[in-house]
Amino acid sequence: WNIASAGAVCLSLIAQAIRDHIVAPVLIYVEKNILAQDWRNREAALMAFGQILDGPKQDALMNPVEKALPLFIQSLNDAHLLVKDTAAWTIARICEFFAHLLPAQLLQMLC
């Protein structure tokens, strides 16, 4: 257990509690950090996105998921192993909650 794990669990619980209200602040954070030079920022952005998927309504997240998924797939090729690992986890969470709603071309990118 560490600070990053505790923060991730906390964010997930907040997302479940306040639902759609978590989306905008987290998206601002993700957009600011997903391409950061520091791998820790990239990994944290991926983790934040993945943690809020179970809370808000699917329609509140559908557009951000569709826009972000190609970038998350690219993150599977990141130079840092933890970024790759968190990208894979976040993509798995997206598939868990949104696979039935995603356009076929996005799903094909995963093959």
Secondary structure, DSSP 8 states (H G I E B T S, - for coil): --HHHHHHHHHHHHHHHHGGGGHHHHHHHHHHHTT-SSHHHHHHHHHHHHHTSSSS-HHHHHHHHHHHHHHHHHGGG-SSHHHHHHHHHHHHHHHHHHTTTS-HHHHHTT-
